[in-house]
Amino acid sequence: MSKPIVAIVGRPNVGKSTLFNQIGKKRVSIVEDFPGVTRDRIYMDAEWLNHQFTMIDTGGIEIETTDDMLTSMRYQAKIAIEEADVIVFVVDGRSGITNADEAVAHILRTTKKPIVLAVNKVDSPNREMDVYEFYKLGLGEPIPISASNSLNLGDLLDGIVEAFPDHAEEARETDEISIAVIGRPNVGKSSLVNLIIGQQRSIVSDVAGTTRDAIDTHFVRDDTKFILIDTAGMRRKSKIDLPVERYSVMRALRAVDRSDVVLMVIDAVDGVTEQDKKIAGYAHEAGKGVVLVVNKWDLIEKDDKTSLRFTETVRDELGFLQYAPVLYTSALTKQRVHRITELVKYVAEQQAMRIQTSVLNTLLMDAISINPPPAHKGKRLKILFMTQVDIKPPTFIVFVNDPELMHFSYLRFLENKLRDSFGFEGTPLKLVVRGRKEEDE
C-alpha cells in the first residue's frame, strides 16, 4: 500500500517549517521520525483519523530579484505538484496576498491535484476577517491556522485527509516483484537500469504510474515478472541550479513506498552519503527488502581483501542494514550486473517466507536454554511462545509474562537466532512483544 505524500509549499517566511515542526512536536499519532537515520527534518510519517501519510517540508519557493524568479517559482512548484498526492499551500494571513502567492496559485489552479489552502499567523479572532481575502486565489475555502500556537491544526489535518485520492488506500497487486532503484545523482542508476531491462529483455509494457506521469517498466527475466518503479522520474536532471535535494528525496520515498525490494546504489569511489542513509533508513522502517549495489567497482584499486574492507565500511555507515546483501558491480564493464535480478528475486522470497509456529517454538526453547531471559528488579522475563503473523516484512509476536521486562538486547538476540536458522537475508524483521493479558483477550 502506497502512503499518500503531502507536500507543504509556499514562499519563504510564511511558516511552513513551523507548521511541519509543530505537527511533529504535537505528535498527533506520529509514527516515527527515524532517529539515527535522518539528520534533518525533511520528511516524517504521520497518522490522522486512521490515515497514514508522509509529510514533506519542501522548503521555501525562493523569490529572487533576477529575471529567473518566475522560472524558479514555476520549477519548484511543478516538482511539488508532480510528486505529491495533496498540496498544502501556506500563505501569510498578516501580509495578505502577494504577487508570489498569486503566481503559485495560478500554477496550482491548472493542476488536478487537491490543494488545501492554509492561512497561517491567524492567531486571534480579530484576524479571522483577513482570511476572506484569500478566496481570491481560487483554491477553495481557506483554513485559518496559527502554526506557532497550534490553532486549528486539527481542522487542517481533517482537510488534508479528506483530500486523499481513493487509489492511495488501495493495495497493489503482488504478482510481480517491484524494484525501486535509488541513490544520489551520478552513481550509475540510469546505466544499471538500462542494463537490467536491456540484457536479454522481454519487455511486457511501459505503463504510466497511477499517481503521476512517471513510467514503470515491466519486464520478465527467467520466468519471473518484475517492475522497475519510477526510475525515469528519479533520474531526471535539473537544468536549473536550485537546491532540489528535498524533491529527489520525495521521488525516492514515493518509489520506496510502492516497491517490494529497494536497490540502494552506492558510488564505490564516494561511499555512503547522508542522503543514502535517509532513504535507506526509510526503506528499512517501511519493511522493504534491500540490496546494496556498490557501482563503479572497476574504478577501485583492489587486492584480495578490498571487498571485505569496503563491506565493513558500508556496514558501519548503514548499521541498521546489517541484513542487506552487498553486490559489487560495474555498469561500464557489466561486471555482476546479471546477478541483480537473481538477488532481488532471492530477497523477495526471503521477505515472503513463513515459519510454522511449532518450528518457531522449538527454536525459541533452544535459544532460551543457550541464553536464559534476564531478570529485572528481581522479576524474571518468561517467554511463553512465538508465532509469525505476517510477511513483507516477516512479523512475529512474542508472548511474555510482562512486556516491560523485555530488553531490546534480548529481542535482538532472538532476531539473530531467527536469521541464523532461517536466513531472512535482505529483509527487516519485526518482533512485537505482547503480555499474557493480551494473549488471553
Buried (B, 14 or more C-beta within 10 A) or exposed (E): EBBBBBBBBBBEEBBBBBBBBBBBEEEBEBBEBBEEBBEEEBBBBBBBEEBBBBBBBBBBBBBEEEEBBEEBBBBBBEBBBBBBBBBBBBBBBEEEBBEBBEBBBEBBEEBEBBBBBBBBBBBEEEBEEBBEBBEEBEBBEBBBBBBBBBBBBBEBBBBBBEBBBEEBEEEBEEEBBBBBBBBBBEBBBBBBBEBBBEEEEEEEEEEEBBBBEBBBBBBBBEEBBBBBBBBBBBBBEEEEEBEBBBBBBBBBBBBBBBBBBBBBBBBBEEEBBEBBBBBBBBBBBBBBBBBBBBBBBBEBEEEEEBBEEBBEEBBEBBEBBEBBBBBBBBBEEBBBBBBBBEBBBBBBBBBBBEBEEEEBBEBBEEBBEEEEBEEEEEEEBEBBBBBBEEBBBBBBBBBBBBBEBBEEEBBEBBBBBBBEBBBBBBBBBBBEBBBBEEEEE
